[in-house]
Amino acid sequence: MKSLKQRKPPRKWRRKSLGTAYSLKDVTCISARWQERITTTRKPIMDKQSTYLPVCIFRGIRLALHLLYGILLAVIYPHLNHARQCRTLKTWSRQLLNILNVGIQVEGQQPAHGASGCLIVANHVSWLDIFALNAIHPARFIAKTEVRSWPIIGWLCNRSGTIFIERAMRQNTSMINQQVCVLLKQGVCIGLFPEGTTTDGKQVGHFHSSLIQPAIDTGIKLCPIALHYQSNNSAPENPAVFIGEMALAQSIWKILRCPHLNALLAFTPVLQPANRNRRELARAAQQAIDQALQAIARKPATQNADFTSPEARLSSRSSYALLIDPQLNSHLNPHQK
């Protein structure tokens, strides 16, 4: 048999010195790159503008306990009179926003709480809209039927008197309008989002006029309110926006990770339904809210975050936030040293 040829060992290349392997220009470039690697600090694992994970978990626990408290209140809520229902709804909504570290700022003149009701219309940005409005001006809201299927929140909305509507059925709209007319005559305030869906808050969508008809039938005033959310960081995406295929749990987590969120409620002049049809009334409300949002966008960010209303104090003053993140104390009290 022929002997197999032995493989030759791989040729060992002799390591060249730095001076012979590279030119002086290459050596300069390599040295500069290594120097840049050494001096450059590592990127943080978490976003600097996001709240640390322990704070998010702590807020989540408080949110779960507050929802449990809301379930207990919802058992007796329908049996309370109208005045106590409004107080309970306002207090619970403010506590919810406080847990989520959402502050409220109010601009414009609020409608007076009288014997007659009012129809509140607002642009729709997030699931926070209902609680932000209830924290200032409690009302029974008209919502799509999908909200009823949300875990816990849907049941709470149902117990608090939310009116659910199937927008695709015109017959259902007519029945809802009759129910709203009865409630308005009883002095109940009704909240409505005429866009029918959420937007990014930068512009107002088309206002559908079908659910505004009760204001004309009862002669009740229409109160347009512009809703605007602003975080205290420079992130291009607003954490309060709830649009597209985003899940509710994902939206809640984004809000829990936000260090602080400002909700601005701009009350525009009240609209009287006299000598107007529903389309004209819807167009007037849409224009009023759009002009208010444009005025807010022209303001500096620091001016929008200025909480001057006694009812709109920074919720980040809560004790748990100051204990976990002491930097908030220096931010809220810059003059104290």
Secondary structure, 3 states (H helix, E strand, C coil): CCCCCCCCCCCCCCCCCHHHHCCHHHHHHHHHHHHHHHHCCCCCCCCCCCCCHHHHHHHHHHHHHHHHHHHHHHHHHHHCCHHHHHHHHHHHHHHHHHHCCEEEEEECCCCCCCCCCCEEEECCCCCHHHHHHHCCCCCEEEEEHHHHHCCCHHHHHHHCCCEEECCCCHHHHHHHHHHHHHHHHCCCCEEECCCCCCCCCCCCCCCCCHHHHHHHHHCCCEEEEEEEEEECCCCCCCCCCCCCCCCHHHHHHHHHHCCCEEEEEEECCCECCCCCCHHHHHHHHHHHHHHHHHHHHHCCHHHHCCCCCCCCCCHHHCHHHHHHCCHHHHHHCCCCC
